[in-house]
Amino acid sequence: MNNFLYRFYPSFFNKVFLKNIAIAFLLTVVLGSGLFPDYVSAQEAADKTYAVGMRVGNLFEIDDVPVNSMPMVVCYVRRSLDSSWGALLSLDSFVFDVDDIADVMGSQTPDEMEALGKISLITVSMEYVLCQKINSLPIQPYAQAGIGIGFADFDVDNPDDTAGGGQFDIDIDTNGKVEFVPTVSLGIRYAFKSKWFIDAGTRFDYHISHWTIKDRKSGREVRINHFNALGAYAGFGVNF
């Protein structure tokens, strides 16, 4: 089971701070559920002007690009504008592997070659609360849409030689350009007492990127200008 998890979440399990965040999330949900078993209506919770929260999740690229699963951590502030609308400002962090770089470049290596990628975004979103008629219950379905702006960074582990004895020096360059990531989410919140809530949902991202995978020895280049990613998340937060 551990090998299975490591295969699909390699970067996630290599990052101690992400492990700690996941543990903190689980403890908060478990303790919050035990300490605050009563709930309030979603409308009462929404009447609070501000909320802060955190989400952890995983996105999977759904295009033919050499990116595997993308574990993410999102920390956000939400401001309610009225009973239906809200605005969010978030910091979105992704850590992922870029697989089989040598194959993409047409080089054969004795060992599999990967790179560690990181994307950090500041995202501004709008939220619309769905199904107003059920707001007397503790659940609140919502839709969110926004755009993230940030940067990507890569650390490439180059083998010394190709399988045929040749040499290469592969790098991934972002060309100093900003990443733009339009994003859409559908989720649902459950309100405990008057402050705490948990939520879960699905998220779709369209990454407008400027990555150039290049071999500095041969001059060969492969460009990745965009890709789609789809996945799910769970989180918790507090209204105030």
Sequence and secondary structure as in RCSB ss.txt:
>XXXX:A:sequence
MNNFLYRFYPSFFNKVFLKNIAIAFLLTVVLGSGLFPDYVSAQEAADKTYAVGMRVGNLFEIDDVPVNSMPMVVC
YVRRSLDSSWGALLSLDSFVFDVDDIADVMGSQTPDEMEALGKISLITVSMEYVLCQKINSLPIQPYAQAGIGIG
FADFDVDNPDDTAGGGQFDIDIDTNGKVEFVPTVSLGIRYAFKSKWFIDAGTRFDYHISHWTIKDRKSGREVRIN
HFNALGAYAGFGVNF
>XXXX:A:secstr
 HHHHHHHSHHHHH HHHHHHHHHHHHHHHHHHHH   B  HHHHHTSSEEEEEEEEEEEE SSSSB  EEEEEE
EEEEE SSSEEEEEEEEEEEEEE  HHHHHT   SS   EEEEEEEEEEEEEEE  GGGTTSSEEEEEEEEEEEE
EEEEEE   SS TTS    EEEE TT  EEEEEEEEEEEEEBTTSEEEEEEEEEEEEEEEEEEEETTT  EEEEE
EEEEEEEEEEEEEE 
